[in-house]
Amino acid sequence: MPFLRFSSILIATFAALRVQADEPLLTDSVAYNAWEYGDRPYQTYKSSTLRSPRFLVNTWNKNASTTGSHIFMAPANPGQKPSPMILSSKDLSLVYADPAWDGGTDTRMQFHDGQPYLTFWSGFDQKGHGTGGGVMLDTNYNIFKNLTTTGLVTGADSHDFKMTNDGGAIMNNYHIVYTDLTSIGGPENGTLLDCAFQEVDVETGEIRFTWKATDHFDLTEGLADPYSDVETGFDWFHMNAISKTVDGNYLISIRHLRTVALINGTDGSRIWQVGGVKNSFKDLSDGKATNFAFQHDARFTDNNETEITLFDNHAMHVTSSTAGCTQDCTRAMRVALDYENMEVRLVSEFYHPASVQAWAQGGYHLLPNGNAMIGWGVVPAMTEFDPEGNVIMDVQLRPWNTTEGGGGPLYRVYKFDWVAQPLTQPSCAYVDGTVYVSWNGATEVHSWALVSDGICNPL
């Protein structure tokens, strides 16, 4: 958060001081990873009750080409409820957070009807999924919409909340069904955690399309853990990303099938898939384009829909250490599709410079200049690569050895140009002769002006 320091013994009618971060960024990786700053380093503020991570900078080339004025994420902070969070990309200082939402998964900027909105999920988070709503805040941080699913047993899931280019919003959904599970070693009337997604009209809430996994995929396509009797339902599918194409179809990422599939937007049928049991494409990269596993955040790179980026976790459970991963190591990857010959090839793959294993979560944000912003999921780090794979920035928010227990987590990290003006007033604190000022959400503050009464008090 920006703050102002002003001595009470200086009697002045006007003073202007530049905004600066509360605590300096850390650079001693040995001390940081030895827990000398704790298992979850954080900082507090004099003029606010908010908390934010205390970052370790492993690499930062500030002369490299990049884009995006702000970084969007939703990390956990001790003593604070989950919150959407925006940081300055110049110095990683906190710009906005609001724990009152008790959520924030998939915090990012999205456009609706030509206008930018801060969007995120808020609701009841269960292990591996949730039920709640997709929130849209305008550039004054006023709520515009809080959307959820209709006609399904549960509400919008925490994995994905995606705007469409034609005024819609897509929400993921997890719900229990009772069905025949004998094909995967279960009972005739077993408890299954099924997946669905629903597109609604943002303005009216009208349902445009609803799709359910068990209507179109076979239980025997699962490539994750074998069947087990779970009270909350056996999680056979685990969908974590859905995007609408220009033709009105849907690209989905299915973690437990190790599959990225294109779904027909009219009848819900499977048009093709990359990876998985029923892979549709010949791999021209010796298997490296289709051997991803337990992936997240698969997206077309543009409207040509010939390339896909995704976060390849490559592990569902811990099988190697972080840092220093030696097997099943995580990568961010990009593949190219040839529809005429039904071939796929690996375009690029980025591994973390310390070699890590993100056994859950993670995201790949392709930036307008071709850079890639990677949130490493349960590995508590974010890294920006240039198109050649050079590391522009690598930052940690917890020690490496917290990964096995859940790490950051950094489900996804985004970079956007964001301009916002809160309608609230700045907050101020006067502590030991110093004035601290902050303004939650204000992006255009470059300096503070402090006016004295000219007598004895600086305010």
ABEGO torsion letter per residue (X at the ends): XBBBBBBAABBBABBBBBBBBABBBBABAAAAAAGAAEABBBBBBAABABBBBBBBBABBBAABBBBEABBBBBBBBBGBBBBBBBBBAAAGBBABBBAAAGBGBGBBBBBBGGBBBBBBBBEBBBBGBBBEBBBBBBAAGBBABBBBBBGBABBBBAABBBBBAAGBBBBBBBBBBBBBAAAAGBBABBBBBBBBBBBBBAAAGBBABBBBAAAABBAAABABBBBBBBAAEBBAAGBABBBBBAAGBBBBBBAAAGBBBBBBAAAGBBABBBEEAABABBBAAGGAAAABBGBBGBBBABAAGABBBBBBAGBABBABBOBGBABGBBBBBBBBBBAAAGBBBBABBBBBAAEBBBABEEBBBBBAAGBBBBBAEABBBBBBBBAAGBBABBBBABBAAAAAAGEOBBABBBBBBBBBBBABBBBBBBBGGBBBBBBBGBAABABBBBBBAGAABAX
